[in-house]
Amino acid sequence: MSHPGTLLRIGLIGTLVVALCCFTPVLVILFGALGLASLIGYLDYVLLPALIFFIGLTAFALWRQKKQQASCNPPSGKES
């Protein structure tokens, strides 16, 4: 990815969207309105792994960003 914050942005947006779908009845209402209510029982099989993936992606992006900042700004070795 060209921009360093892109991975973090994708992770945060994905986490927010999946968390919204996990903890609110957004998808249940949407599936019911579309006539796909029979698929509601399978949402847990998709949403929980997706939530874990996006939380992991966000954590990885934060770790990578911290690592890049540390390599760009090495400690000066001076005591305060």
Secondary structure, DSSP 8 states (H G I E B T S, - for coil): --STTHHHHHHHHHHHHHHHHHHSSHHHHHHHHHT-GGGGGGHHHHHHHHHHHHHHHHHHHHHHHHHHHHHHS-------
